[in-house]
């Protein structure tokens, strides 16, 4: 049985992790758990501030599907990108 979750990393997240994608061997997780895992492996945790990240699950913004508690299942493709603020 396939238990892989694919993370596509863009922008500052790609820089912080040193790669553009990660495959996680888990049957299920949440957005919050994924971000915590990334922080534990990151070379720059400030970039991974949850307030400055946009996370989509299979192309849908997680803020409309449960936010940090959005459940991620095996086979899902997660895209994580830093949000750029300006004025």
N, C-alpha and C positions, 0 to 999 in steps of 0.2 A: 504494500500500500504506500502511495506517495504521501510523504509528510513534510513537504518542502514549502516554505514561504519565501518568496523572492522580494528583496528590497532593492529598488532603484534609487540611487542617491544622486542628487543634483546640487549644484551651487556650492554653498558653504558646507553642506553636509558631506558632499563628495570630498572636499578639502580636508575636513576634520577626520574623516575615516581613511583617507588615502586610497580610496577605490570607488568605482562607480556603481558597484552592485555587491550584494551579499545574499547568500542563500542560507536560510535558517532551517534546520531539521527539527521541526516541531509540528504537531498536529493542529495546535491552536495557540493563540496568544491574544494580547490586546495592544492597542496603539501605545498605551502607557508602558507596558512591559517591553515592547520593542525599543522605545526611546531610551528606557533605562539600560537596556543591553548595549545600545549604541554608545551611550555615555560611558559605560564601564570600559569600552574598548577604544574610545576616541583619544586622539592626541590633542584635541582642543574642545573641552566640554562646554566652554562659553558659547560656542557656535550652536550647540544643541539645546539652547534654551527653548523650552516648549512653547513659550509665548511668541517665538520667532520662527516657528516651523509650520509648514502646511503639509499635511499627510493625506494622501488619497489612497483609497482601497479599491482596486479594480477601476480606477478612473473617477471615483466619486469622492469628493471632499469628506473626510471623516467628521468634520464639524456638523454635518447634517445626518450622520448615521450613528451618533452616540459619543462623539468627541474622543477623549482619551480612553473611554471604556469600550470603544468599538471593537468587536470581536473579529479577529483575523484568523482565517482557517487555512488549512493546507491547500495549496494551489492558488491562493490569492497573490496578486502582485501589488506591492505597496510602493508608492513613490513618495519620497520625502525630500522637500526642498526648503531652503531658508527663505523667509519673507524679507524683502528689502523695504525698509521704512525710509521715508524722506519727506521733505517739506518744501 
